[in-house]
Amino acid sequence: MNHRITIAVAAVAFALSVADVGAQETGAATTSAKPMSGNLTSISDVMLQNAASDPKNWIHPNGNYANTRYYPGAQITAANVGKLTPKFVFQTAVLESMETAPIVINGVMFLTTSFNHVYAIDATTGEEFWHYKHKMGPITTFCCGPNNRGVAVSGDTLYMGTLDAKLVALDAKTGKVLWEKQIADPDKGYSETMAPAVVDGKVLIGTNGGEYGIRGFVKAYDAKTGELLWTFYTIPEKSEGDWAVNDLTGRNMHRNIDAEKAAYAKDSSFYQTLGGGVWMTPAVDLKTRTVFFVAGNPSPDLYGAIRPGDNLYTNSMVAVDLDKGTYKWHSQYIAHDVWDLDAVSPVILTQAKDASGKMVDVAIHGGKTGHVYVHERGTGKLVRFSEAMIPQENMWVLPTKEGARMLPGANGGVEWSPMAINPKLRMAYAANLHQPMTYHVEESPYPGGSKLWLGGAFKVIPSEQQWGRLVAVNIDTGKVAWGAKTPQPLIGGVLATAGDLVFNGEANGWFKAFDARNGKELWKYNCGAGVNAPAVSYMVNGKQYVAVAAGGNVQIDAKRGNSVFVFALP
């Protein structure tokens, strides 16, 4: 590794080529262990649309099209969660970070691992039906670990994005490949770790690569044929924007607007390498035919002189037309970001009170800044932002060659970790991390897409404590209702249930349940490796189960594992 990559590993990033991961990860195969369960059913559009009220299945990565991660079943409650016990542990063949959110259909679970393995198992016993291992292309370039966050499902087909920037369709019953399409060029820094979304015959998928000088996008493919239907670029050709002086919360970002305007007038061609990756599953509003997502940091991360302007639509929530992929609106949290505080955690669609107290449709996002942002869903207008969930200091001090200390550090706040909401309690639950860092800038021309392009480094401060905080925010007021501090930073994601519980995992192996109303810890189980994935819940034969992956995490170097743990009441 060169010096710049070594620095990035210490902070947040990790880069590999396929040659580094070993021959065992490059062979392609689907192996069958036992016949598929006869209970597996085809997933209809109606089932996908009504998933929010279905306690039997978990058929979206984040529970439903609104990404609420709210499970409607209430068999497990604050009164009995203390009796929760493990029912089985499924061990995969891959000992590496796990960020999967399993899909569960009529007692059949589909889970993924790093390096794009997919398993189909019995969701009550852990018995394996089949195992698919993706054949990687000759080049993979990716940041922050070789992760995969799960599959999407529609009909009898599973869909997965791959590290070599492909979209793969698999037969859910057998694991056999039905088709695969090359989404983008991995040699230019593109890769896929997000779980796609499938809606009305379209597979929606974004791209990684903001650390490599890509041009971000969301694409829609025909679910049956893999034909490309539309592309929305998160970087428009004219990316200067409004030359914002303040961030979305009104704080001055210390930009030299005159210098930026002069530089932009000389050269605006950099939009081709301006970043803006879309890391996480979009939310979909079928009533208005709108797709909502957040776009990540500009490239290079810290060296802003080479990319003058607001750098649209980086660090923004974006709304586009579901059928045509055309722009509807955007709201930018940080213009011309030079701190790598990109928008990553997936958008949630819900309702909240506006400034007048009226309940309105909103889209919310948990930021690396440590705020939960609440937007009018139709316009993107900011309704409110929450109290800071973690310390904020020296915002927005500019990076220097020697290093400038600012909080939050480049991991957040809320990293990619999906939030959850409890609509009855009016709360959003966010997994935060506190990692004090110094920001270092260096002049850095575009090196080519397969090389990490940070334009400097962000370094953790060894003398300062790092920790995490699970936080409940009232979405009607923006007030923090409660917070539970953890000894290590939190990355992974949250599950809320109708039993008024919140489930969250920690890097030290603890998987915990909290009272959603007050944050009281009610139950915990140590899984032996970092629980850095979002949990899911489902019901089989009248019994509610909770499942979570324990495989650790690259970004915070949590202990690696290879297992999915499944719990239920006795």
KOLTORTI-866810 format. One line per 3 residues: number of its first residue (from 1); their letters; for each residue z, x, y of C-alpha. Coordinates in Angstrom, 3 decimals. Layout:
residues N
NUM> A> Z:X:Y | ...
//
This chain:
residues 570
1> MNH> 0.000:0.000:0.000 | -0.670:1.183:3.503 | 2.094:1.310:6.111
4> RIT> 1.242:-1.992:7.735 | 1.361:-3.920:4.460 | 4.648:-2.267:3.530
7> IAV> 6.182:-3.467:6.779 | 4.858:-6.958:6.195 | 6.354:-7.124:2.702
10> AAV> 9.764:-6.451:4.200 | 9.291:-9.342:6.581 | 7.136:-12.099:5.136
13> AFA> 3.797:-11.083:3.710 | 2.473:-9.735:0.432 | -1.133:-8.859:-0.360
16> LSV> -2.711:-8.275:-3.766 | -6.133:-7.949:-5.285 | -6.764:-9.293:-8.772
19> ADV> -6.861:-5.742:-10.090 | -3.167:-5.459:-9.258 | -1.982:-8.376:-11.358
22> GAQ> -2.919:-7.222:-14.815 | -5.490:-8.167:-17.417 | -3.344:-10.965:-18.817
25> ETG> -4.000:-12.975:-15.645 | -7.775:-12.579:-15.581 | -8.804:-14.105:-18.907
28> AAT> -9.836:-17.767:-18.902 | -8.789:-20.252:-21.564 | -7.501:-23.735:-22.281
31> TSA> -5.251:-23.862:-25.311 | -3.984:-27.029:-26.980 | -0.489:-27.139:-28.485
34> KPM> -0.377:-30.794:-29.630 | -2.366:-33.998:-29.055 | -1.961:-35.571:-25.635
37> SGN> 0.496:-38.452:-25.377 | -1.075:-41.871:-25.723 | 1.003:-42.964:-22.730
40> LTS> -1.084:-40.956:-20.271 | -2.977:-43.403:-18.082 | -5.805:-43.159:-15.602
43> ISD> -4.663:-43.062:-11.965 | -6.383:-45.719:-9.875 | -6.815:-45.806:-6.112
46> VML> -4.346:-48.698:-6.027 | -1.713:-46.597:-7.812 | -2.248:-43.754:-5.355
49> QNA> -1.964:-46.138:-2.419 | 1.229:-47.754:-3.744 | 2.926:-44.571:-4.932
52> ASD> 5.706:-44.850:-2.336 | 7.130:-47.882:-4.181 | 6.573:-46.600:-7.740
55> PKN> 9.789:-45.191:-9.281 | 8.105:-44.529:-12.621 | 5.621:-41.852:-11.571
58> WIH> 5.266:-38.949:-9.141 | 1.512:-38.829:-8.522 | 1.254:-37.072:-5.154
61> PNG> 2.558:-33.547:-4.488 | 4.785:-34.991:-1.750 | 5.326:-38.400:-3.317
64> NYA> 2.747:-40.484:-1.454 | -0.035:-40.277:1.125 | 2.581:-40.219:3.903
67> NTR> 4.183:-37.041:2.441 | 7.667:-38.559:2.782 | 9.117:-36.955:-0.395
70> YYP> 11.283:-40.085:-0.667 | 11.783:-41.287:-4.250 | 12.322:-45.086:-4.387
73> GAQ> 14.492:-45.102:-7.520 | 18.274:-45.253:-7.261 | 19.667:-44.845:-10.771
76> ITA> 21.153:-41.498:-9.753 | 23.505:-42.003:-6.799 | 26.223:-40.260:-4.855
79> ANV> 28.725:-41.906:-7.206 | 27.271:-40.534:-10.457 | 25.203:-37.450:-9.564
82> GKL> 28.146:-35.259:-10.554 | 27.354:-36.130:-14.191 | 23.772:-34.812:-13.974
85> TPK> 22.966:-32.484:-16.900 | 19.912:-30.428:-17.926 | 17.712:-32.185:-20.501
88> FVF> 15.294:-29.339:-21.099 | 13.940:-26.112:-19.637 | 10.223:-25.373:-19.906
91> QTA> 9.302:-21.698:-19.738 | 5.818:-20.679:-18.643 | 3.906:-17.509:-19.454
94> VLE> 4.041:-16.257:-15.860 | 7.120:-14.461:-14.524 | 6.411:-14.754:-10.806
97> SME> 7.179:-16.932:-7.809 | 6.937:-20.680:-8.390 | 6.285:-23.188:-5.610
100> TAP> 4.860:-26.036:-7.689 | 5.628:-29.716:-7.143 | 4.876:-31.231:-10.582
103> IVI> 2.832:-34.399:-11.023 | 4.257:-36.919:-13.510 | 2.240:-39.771:-15.048
106> NGV> 3.834:-42.110:-17.623 | 6.030:-39.386:-19.035 | 3.443:-36.570:-18.878
109> MFL> 4.110:-33.712:-16.453 | 1.469:-31.410:-14.960 | 2.781:-28.223:-13.395
112> TTS> 1.255:-25.025:-12.051 | 2.324:-21.396:-11.754 | 1.306:-18.337:-9.814
115> FNH> -2.159:-17.054:-10.736 | -3.382:-20.629:-11.359 | -2.037:-21.580:-14.733
118> VYA> -1.692:-25.326:-15.389 | 0.522:-26.863:-18.072 | 0.655:-30.416:-19.416
121> IDA> 4.014:-31.164:-21.038 | 6.157:-34.067:-22.196 | 8.307:-34.949:-19.171
124> TTG> 11.319:-35.883:-21.340 | 11.315:-33.112:-23.956 | 9.315:-30.214:-22.530
127> EEF> 6.910:-30.119:-25.464 | 3.585:-28.605:-24.433 | 0.306:-30.508:-24.738
130> WHY> -2.082:-27.950:-23.249 | -2.218:-24.836:-21.082 | -5.081:-23.846:-18.767
133> KHK> -5.434:-20.302:-17.421 | -7.953:-19.889:-14.617 | -10.481:-17.080:-14.862
136> MGP> -10.202:-15.225:-11.586 | -13.257:-13.872:-9.821 | -13.550:-10.146:-9.157
139> ITT> -11.804:-10.394:-5.776 | -8.688:-12.193:-4.591 | -7.116:-11.614:-1.190
142> FCC> -3.978:-13.510:-0.323 | -0.831:-13.439:1.720 | 2.748:-14.173:0.763
145> GPN> 2.497:-14.238:-3.012 | 0.060:-15.405:-5.730 | 1.430:-18.934:-5.525
148> NRG> 0.113:-22.354:-6.369 | 1.811:-25.485:-5.066 | 0.444:-28.014:-7.523
151> VAV> -2.450:-30.210:-8.559 | -3.747:-33.507:-7.241 | -4.776:-36.344:-9.576
154> SGD> -7.229:-39.231:-9.497 | -8.656:-41.175:-12.414 | -8.460:-38.872:-15.427
157> TLY> -8.970:-35.684:-13.430 | -6.710:-32.995:-11.987 | -7.745:-30.873:-8.996
160> MGT> -6.481:-27.386:-8.167 | -7.262:-24.777:-5.524 | -7.337:-21.177:-6.732
163> LDA> -6.525:-17.721:-5.419 | -10.205:-16.784:-5.611 | -10.999:-19.674:-3.235
166> KLV> -12.344:-22.210:-5.712 | -11.701:-25.910:-6.251 | -11.382:-26.667:-9.972
169> ALD> -11.519:-30.096:-11.642 | -9.793:-30.411:-15.037 | -9.722:-33.187:-17.624
172> AKT> -6.117:-34.405:-17.552 | -6.100:-35.187:-21.267 | -7.446:-31.861:-22.516
175> GKV> -7.249:-29.314:-19.678 | -10.964:-28.589:-20.021 | -12.896:-27.622:-16.878
178> LWE> -15.136:-30.435:-15.631 | -16.514:-28.560:-12.617 | -15.607:-25.887:-10.123
181> KQI> -16.863:-25.124:-6.628 | -16.575:-22.027:-4.470 | -14.847:-23.147:-1.277
184> ADP> -15.130:-19.923:0.707 | -15.552:-16.159:0.289 | -12.388:-14.425:-0.982
187> DKG> -13.823:-11.085:0.158 | -13.420:-12.360:3.722 | -9.752:-13.204:3.193
190> YSE> -9.939:-16.813:2.004 | -7.688:-18.111:-0.779 | -6.113:-21.395:-1.910
193> TMA> -2.475:-22.059:-2.734 | -2.058:-25.614:-1.412 | -1.982:-28.736:-3.538
196> PAV> -5.039:-30.819:-2.554 | -5.020:-34.539:-1.780 | -7.394:-37.101:-3.347
199> VDG> -8.203:-40.258:-1.420 | -11.039:-42.768:-1.792 | -13.072:-40.457:-3.999
202> KVL> -12.603:-37.441:-1.726 | -10.697:-34.244:-2.523 | -9.202:-32.801:0.656
205> IGT> -8.334:-29.115:0.737 | -7.613:-26.563:3.449 | -7.520:-22.780:3.280
208> NGG> -5.207:-19.788:3.496 | -6.214:-16.582:5.222 | -4.709:-16.551:8.708
211> EYG> -3.544:-12.976:8.133 | -7.083:-11.805:7.336 | -9.247:-13.068:10.185
214> IRG> -10.768:-16.163:8.579 | -11.987:-19.290:10.349 | -9.709:-22.056:9.137
217> FVK> -10.900:-25.424:7.866 | -10.222:-28.599:5.938 | -12.999:-29.677:3.579
220> AYD> -13.698:-32.903:1.690 | -15.433:-32.824:-1.704 | -16.738:-35.646:-3.862
223> AKT> -14.101:-36.127:-6.560 | -16.643:-36.822:-9.312 | -19.309:-34.221:-8.574
226> GEL> -17.708:-31.586:-6.365 | -20.361:-32.102:-3.688 | -19.218:-31.004:-0.223
229> LWT> -18.935:-34.089:2.010 | -17.636:-32.669:5.295 | -15.971:-29.667:6.909
232> FYT> -13.616:-29.680:9.874 | -13.065:-26.232:11.377 | -9.586:-25.687:12.777
235> IPE> -11.187:-23.150:15.143 | -13.777:-24.736:17.470 | -16.464:-22.567:19.052
238> KSE> -14.778:-23.065:22.420 | -11.169:-22.167:21.696 | -9.816:-21.498:25.195
241> GDW> -8.024:-24.847:25.610 | -6.111:-25.747:28.766 | -4.587:-22.294:29.393
244> AVN> -1.090:-23.671:28.722 | 1.732:-21.882:30.502 | 4.528:-23.548:28.522
247> DLT> 5.041:-24.398:24.880 | 5.200:-28.050:23.822 | 8.934:-28.162:24.612
250> GRN> 8.329:-26.949:28.184 | 9.397:-23.298:27.886 | 7.392:-20.564:29.611
253> MHR> 5.492:-18.317:27.174 | 4.996:-15.417:29.628 | 1.217:-15.378:29.375
256> NID> -1.013:-13.440:31.780 | -3.460:-16.304:32.278 | -5.669:-14.490:34.817
259> AEK> -6.163:-11.536:32.478 | -6.890:-13.851:29.559 | -9.470:-15.825:31.522
262> AAY> -11.252:-12.631:32.545 | -11.298:-11.394:28.944 | -12.516:-14.739:27.617
265> AKD> -15.382:-14.784:30.115 | -16.555:-11.446:28.723 | -16.325:-12.366:25.044
268> SSF> -15.505:-15.626:23.252 | -17.237:-14.828:19.963 | -13.933:-14.105:18.206
271> YQT> -13.611:-17.757:17.120 | -15.236:-16.738:13.821 | -12.127:-14.691:12.903
274> LGG> -9.405:-16.582:14.783 | -7.407:-17.739:11.757 | -5.885:-21.222:11.763
277> GVW> -5.283:-21.617:8.042 | -4.173:-24.973:6.632 | -1.523:-24.207:4.061
280> MTP> -0.153:-27.548:2.917 | -1.255:-30.971:1.651 | -2.566:-33.275:4.415
283> AVD> -1.079:-36.712:5.074 | -3.399:-39.740:5.093 | -3.158:-43.030:6.989
286> LKT> -5.504:-45.431:5.208 | -5.068:-48.144:7.851 | -6.632:-45.980:10.543
289> RTV> -8.698:-43.798:8.162 | -7.038:-40.682:9.539 | -6.096:-37.334:7.981
292> FFV> -3.165:-35.409:9.519 | -2.415:-31.722:8.982 | -1.040:-28.678:10.760
295> AGN> -2.992:-25.480:11.404 | -1.382:-22.052:11.233 | -1.314:-18.896:13.319
298> PSP> -4.207:-17.186:15.068 | -5.577:-13.846:13.850 | -4.421:-11.198:14.421
301> DLY> -0.877:-12.508:14.301 | 0.754:-10.385:17.005 | -2.012:-8.697:19.009
304> GAI> -3.140:-11.398:21.427 | -5.229:-9.322:23.840 | -8.201:-9.462:21.479
307> RPG> -8.161:-13.302:21.390 | -7.597:-14.701:24.929 | -7.081:-18.438:25.476
310> DNL> -4.971:-21.121:23.828 | -6.655:-20.301:20.493 | -7.380:-23.912:19.543
313> YTN> -6.421:-25.482:17.143 | -3.967:-22.909:15.850 | -0.270:-23.845:15.761
316> SMV> -1.204:-27.515:16.157 | -0.916:-30.878:14.506 | -4.457:-32.166:14.084
319> AVD> -5.834:-35.640:13.305 | -9.373:-36.113:11.954 | -11.460:-39.012:10.663
322> LDK> -11.115:-39.431:6.890 | -14.713:-40.543:6.355 | -16.563:-38.161:8.679
325> GTY> -14.195:-35.243:9.237 | -14.549:-35.583:13.004 | -11.883:-34.708:15.570
328> KWH> -9.467:-37.398:16.788 | -6.676:-35.468:18.531 | -4.500:-32.395:18.408
331> SQY> -1.129:-31.371:19.803 | -0.446:-27.641:20.124 | 3.109:-26.386:19.710
334> IAH> 2.541:-22.784:20.800 | -0.634:-21.778:22.625 | -1.795:-18.189:22.140
337> DVW> 0.939:-17.527:19.562 | 1.911:-13.837:19.266 | 5.025:-14.394:17.108
340> DLD> 3.496:-15.759:13.874 | 5.428:-19.011:14.312 | 2.593:-21.040:12.853
343> AVS> 2.748:-24.713:11.966 | 2.979:-24.883:8.177 | 5.334:-27.539:6.770
346> PVI> 3.291:-30.656:5.928 | 3.022:-33.638:8.261 | 5.073:-36.743:7.392
349> LTQ> 3.950:-40.234:8.431 | 6.732:-42.707:9.164 | 8.129:-44.861:11.962
352> AKD> 10.573:-43.928:14.711 | 11.784:-45.266:18.026 | 9.808:-44.271:21.094
355> ASG> 11.391:-43.484:24.466 | 11.841:-47.196:25.191 | 13.507:-47.884:21.853
358> KMV> 10.498:-49.595:20.281 | 9.730:-48.737:16.647 | 6.263:-47.129:16.453
361> DVA> 4.073:-45.318:13.936 | 4.674:-41.572:14.165 | 3.667:-38.280:12.593
364> IHG> 6.423:-35.679:12.323 | 6.487:-31.948:11.648 | 9.240:-29.416:10.993
367> GKT> 8.388:-26.240:12.886 | 9.122:-22.566:12.392 | 10.601:-22.892:15.869
370> GHV> 13.518:-24.792:14.350 | 12.576:-28.151:15.880 | 11.467:-31.392:14.238
373> YVH> 8.619:-32.769:16.363 | 7.897:-36.516:16.531 | 4.396:-37.565:17.703
376> ERG> 2.753:-40.898:18.414 | 0.467:-41.290:15.441 | -2.478:-42.739:17.356
379> TGK> -2.602:-40.221:20.212 | -0.595:-37.158:19.209 | 1.626:-37.515:22.280
382> LVR> 5.024:-35.894:21.754 | 7.724:-38.569:21.597 | 10.596:-36.102:21.185
385> FSE> 11.639:-32.856:19.617 | 14.940:-32.349:17.858 | 17.870:-30.200:18.768
388> AMI> 17.417:-26.660:17.487 | 18.353:-26.501:13.806 | 18.826:-22.708:13.822
391> PQE> 19.585:-20.115:16.549 | 16.958:-19.508:19.229 | 17.225:-16.382:21.368
394> NMW> 14.915:-14.634:23.860 | 12.150:-17.238:23.509 | 9.358:-16.306:24.283
397> VLP> 9.833:-12.564:24.751 | 6.544:-10.721:24.244 | 6.203:-8.253:21.350
400> TKE> 6.273:-4.572:22.298 | 5.298:-1.347:20.598 | 8.961:-0.446:20.157
403> GAR> 9.919:-3.934:19.026 | 11.308:-6.979:20.858 | 14.074:-9.077:19.322
406> MLP> 13.523:-12.817:19.300 | 14.822:-15.722:17.274 | 13.515:-17.453:15.260
409> GAN> 11.926:-14.670:13.241 | 8.416:-14.992:11.877 | 9.515:-16.979:8.801
412> GGV> 11.166:-19.759:10.823 | 12.861:-22.208:11.118 | 11.044:-24.418:8.658
415> EWS> 8.517:-22.322:6.741 | 5.979:-24.031:4.461 | 8.885:-25.932:2.875
418> PMA> 8.109:-29.687:2.874 | 10.655:-31.911:4.606 | 11.788:-35.279:3.249
421> INP> 12.884:-38.451:4.999 | 15.213:-41.338:4.246 | 13.768:-44.302:6.179
424> KLR> 16.922:-46.389:5.687 | 19.177:-43.739:7.179 | 16.573:-42.760:9.848
427> MAY> 16.873:-39.098:8.896 | 14.546:-36.183:8.191 | 15.837:-33.357:6.001
430> AAN> 14.614:-29.823:6.622 | 15.190:-26.536:4.777 | 15.605:-23.854:7.463
433> LHQ> 16.010:-20.114:7.403 | 17.557:-17.648:9.825 | 16.076:-14.137:9.648
436> PMT> 16.589:-12.075:12.821 | 13.503:-9.934:13.496 | 11.926:-7.612:15.984
439> YHV> 8.281:-8.108:16.953 | 6.079:-5.012:17.244 | 2.525:-5.095:18.627
442> EES> -0.266:-2.565:18.221 | -3.916:-2.570:19.199 | -5.902:-3.626:16.175
445> PYP> -9.641:-4.411:16.023 | -10.931:-6.663:13.244 | -10.801:-4.579:10.025
448> GGS> -12.774:-6.869:7.711 | -11.538:-9.901:5.853 | -10.084:-8.187:2.788
451> KLW> -7.631:-6.159:4.898 | -4.383:-7.513:6.290 | -4.731:-7.992:10.062
454> LGG> -1.407:-8.483:11.775 | -1.903:-6.480:14.954 | 1.561:-5.034:14.543
457> AFK> 4.575:-6.004:12.460 | 7.657:-8.184:12.370 | 10.696:-6.444:10.944
460> VIP> 13.931:-7.911:9.689 | 17.040:-6.400:11.261 | 19.153:-4.958:8.416
463> SEQ> 22.387:-5.056:10.418 | 22.129:-8.812:11.091 | 23.011:-11.515:8.593
466> QWG> 20.300:-13.717:7.107 | 21.103:-17.237:5.940 | 19.738:-20.725:5.431
469> RLV> 20.618:-24.192:6.634 | 19.740:-27.586:5.195 | 19.671:-29.911:8.198
472> AVN> 19.525:-33.690:8.676 | 17.901:-34.854:11.916 | 17.968:-38.406:13.262
475> IDT> 14.289:-39.054:13.965 | 15.068:-41.828:16.463 | 17.156:-39.550:18.690
478> GKV> 16.374:-35.951:17.740 | 20.074:-35.272:17.193 | 21.246:-33.108:14.305
481> AWG> 23.339:-35.373:12.074 | 24.632:-32.661:9.751 | 23.898:-29.174:8.489
484> AKT> 24.825:-27.313:5.294 | 24.738:-23.539:5.609 | 23.605:-21.413:2.660
487> PQP> 24.208:-17.688:2.060 | 20.489:-16.895:1.828 | 17.384:-18.141:3.700
490> LIG> 15.926:-21.431:2.462 | 12.310:-21.675:1.319 | 11.145:-24.362:-1.086
493> GVL> 11.395:-27.937:0.152 | 13.505:-31.075:-0.010 | 13.626:-34.296:-2.040
496> ATA> 15.343:-37.454:-0.756 | 16.028:-40.505:-2.934 | 16.907:-44.168:-2.535
499> GDL> 20.232:-43.278:-4.145 | 21.046:-41.651:-0.774 | 20.819:-38.161:-2.224
502> VFN> 19.140:-34.995:-0.979 | 18.125:-32.298:-3.478 | 17.454:-28.727:-2.407
505> GEA> 17.307:-25.313:-4.057 | 18.430:-21.847:-3.008 | 17.265:-18.280:-3.585
508> NGW> 20.449:-17.473:-5.530 | 19.491:-19.939:-8.262 | 21.615:-22.902:-7.198
511> FKA> 19.987:-26.328:-7.276 | 22.159:-28.778:-5.359 | 22.555:-32.462:-4.551
514> FDA> 24.019:-33.604:-1.237 | 25.132:-36.932:0.155 | 22.220:-37.902:2.403
517> RNG> 24.561:-39.599:4.885 | 26.945:-36.750:5.638 | 25.769:-33.579:3.874
520> KEL> 28.669:-33.380:1.435 | 27.783:-31.233:-1.588 | 28.090:-33.438:-4.683
523> WKY> 26.612:-31.411:-7.570 | 25.082:-28.049:-8.363 | 23.506:-26.182:-11.267
526> NCG> 22.473:-22.531:-11.402 | 18.957:-22.046:-12.762 | 19.124:-18.252:-13.038
529> AGV> 16.222:-17.568:-10.659 | 15.343:-18.577:-7.125 | 14.862:-22.337:-6.738
532> NAP> 12.136:-22.016:-4.106 | 10.089:-25.100:-4.930 | 10.429:-28.762:-3.933
535> AVS> 11.964:-31.081:-6.534 | 10.398:-34.312:-7.801 | 11.831:-37.407:-9.501
538> YMV> 10.460:-39.973:-11.956 | 11.515:-42.463:-14.614 | 10.715:-42.668:-18.327
541> NGK> 12.007:-45.456:-20.598 | 14.415:-46.609:-17.929 | 15.972:-43.185:-17.284
544> QYV> 15.592:-41.298:-13.989 | 14.832:-37.576:-14.155 | 14.826:-34.844:-11.518
547> AVA> 12.628:-31.773:-12.041 | 12.414:-28.493:-10.138 | 10.811:-25.083:-10.667
550> AGG> 12.891:-21.903:-10.650 | 10.618:-18.915:-10.240 | 11.785:-17.202:-7.067
553> NVQ> 9.787:-16.353:-3.986 | 7.831:-13.405:-2.599 | 8.507:-13.930:1.101
556> IDA> 12.292:-13.690:0.833 | 12.153:-11.676:-2.410 | 14.175:-14.211:-4.369
559> KRG> 14.812:-13.430:-8.035 | 11.748:-14.230:-10.139 | 11.703:-16.641:-13.047
562> NSV> 9.238:-18.751:-15.042 | 10.918:-22.088:-15.687 | 10.964:-25.755:-14.802
565> FVF> 14.365:-27.437:-15.176 | 14.634:-31.171:-15.834 | 17.888:-33.102:-15.303
568> ALP> 19.143:-36.624:-16.015 | 22.380:-38.543:-16.459 | 23.957:-38.504:-19.941
//
